[in-house]
Amino acid sequence: MAIDLNKEITYFAKTNFRNQEKKFGIKKPDRSKHMYIIGKTGMGKTTLLENMAVQDILNGEGLGIVDPHGEFAEKMLKFVPPERAKDVLYFAPHDINWPIAFNVMENVDPTQRHLIANGLLGVFKKIWPDVWSPRMEYILNNCILALLEYPNSTLLGINRMLSDRDYRNDVISKITDPVVKAFWTDEFSKYSDRYMTEAGAAIQNKVGQFISNPLIRNIIGQPKSAFDIREIMDNRKIFIMNLSKGKIGEENSRLIGAMLITKIYLAAMSRVDVPEEERPDFYLYVDEFQNFATESFKDILSEARKYHLNLILAHQYIAQMDETVRDAVFGNVGTLITFRVGAYDAEILEREFSPEFTAQDIVNLGFANIYLRLMIDGVASRPFSAKTLPPLMTEKDSFKNTEEIIKHSREKYATPKEVVEKNIAMWHSPVVIAVEERNLNANSKNSFPVRASIPHMGQIKKNISPKKTEEEEDNKDLKKTISLRDLEKRVSSSGPRVKPKIDELREVLKELTADEPMAKEENKDDSSNQSIKEDLSQGNFKKGKLKPGEKVKLQ
């Protein structure tokens, strides 16, 4: 292996000047203006990307690779030297037994919530342009903005927000944005049941296509992301994203890729708290970038440079881009490289390369031959021709530590599938009441200290424990979890046929919810207590906040 490394120049091609071949590249400061590479498949684009990425890896730079095919990502693992093996985060959604948590809705700064909402809306619109409607966008936008204010929310909350009234009311109670709150309290709540069902069905159908897939659900359904993108960028780590369409599906690849790129951009913007000269460069390679380029991508192209997020974008033909994205690319990219393209693309590119090269010249380019406009010391050069370098590293140059890298990445970032699925199942559980099934008779004189706790995934439990008698001390098998509906039946059948006010009970439970488990307290006066059967059968429920350690009787 003989690579001519230069920390200030990244080599990628050679030119024939006066019959003498000379290798050249792009200077480090000029990479901040971004690079755009276009060409038909099989012309040498991937080799160019690989050569640049290998140099970044060996030079100790921080970089990210977004690969919707998988080959680029897998090959780069082979060329990570042993001393950088622990710098790698290998994000591969198809590794189904070891999902790596990624929650795009986690800890979003209030000033950036609209960016997340716009990014997600852009992805959904791009994937389903034919079925998208203004009403869908309006409801989904308010749904996302509401969930961004709700603790531990994930994309799984979108469908639950539209179908679970109790969950929706709890989310609404946490909203601070007056416009978003007004939508849910003054508008959505007044929809007829039929209209509400119709309005939400289209959204639930599309979002459900993602969250019904356990491979994707186990990644986006965990409230705490396993990695910090800002930390990866600041510490010059290697973030390899294998989003192989053949292994996870094209739509899933698009969704996750677009969310990752949006989150990377937001992480870069958060560097505003650091002086510009102290922001390490981070190089983001995006192959087939049109798959992830939403309307908000223009903001990334225009703003990323200030935060030292340097893009290297590659794809096959211009028609893959929306007009907005196309204008942003040609308006913001400093270095433009073209391999052979079709006639339509050649006509557009001719405007960038004339008068030196015509559309006919571009159409007739040979393998590995390019025309380019190179950024040199902040100024775009006149167009010239060159030939890209052959692979700088081959299979025989591999460090042969791929398995070690993947193993370390799993140990550091992944969670076993069984654990993730159990937590997600808990999150989907309805609000429940855990009741000690004891002394349900008219002569009981036990009081009921109530303790509230919120487990990891946000499930709410109420543990109502009567004071134990000596005979009951060893009975460990009487605890039973029942739903509100079951409790209603139990109460109605346990005494006078008085149906309890279940809505009031729901309100009590909501108000009893606390962030911390309540302290255990001994009963002080048994003579003042009433039986649970008498308390519950009357259907009168005392409302009020439950303070830590306080005993509450249901009157």
ABEGO torsion letter per residue (X at the ends): XBBBBBAABBBABBBBBGGBBBBBBBBAAAAAAEBBBBEBBGAGAAAAAAAAAAAAAAAGBBBBBBBAAGAAAAAAAAABBAAAAAABBBBBAABAABBBBBBAABGBBAAAAAAAAAAAAAAAAAABAAABBAAAAAAAAAAAAAAAABBGBBAAAAAAAAABAAAAAAAAAABABAAAAAAAAAAAAABBAAAAAAAAAAAAAAAAAAAABAAAAAAAABABBABBAAAAAAAGBBBBBBABAAAAEAAAAAAAAAAAAAAAAAAAAAAAABBAAABBBBBBBBBGAAAABBAAAAAAAAAAAAAGBBBBBBBABAAABBAAAAAAAAAABABBBBBBBBAAAAAAAAAAAOAABBAAAAAABBBGBBBBBBBBGGBBBBBBBBBBBBBABBAAABAGAAAAAAAAAAAAABBBAAAAAAAAAAAABBBBBBBBBBGBBAABABBBBBBBBBBAAGBBBBBBBBBBBAAAAABAAABBBBBAAAAAAAAAAABBBBBBBAAAAAAAAAAABBABBBBBBBBABAAABBBAAAAAAAGBBBBEBBBBGBBBBBX
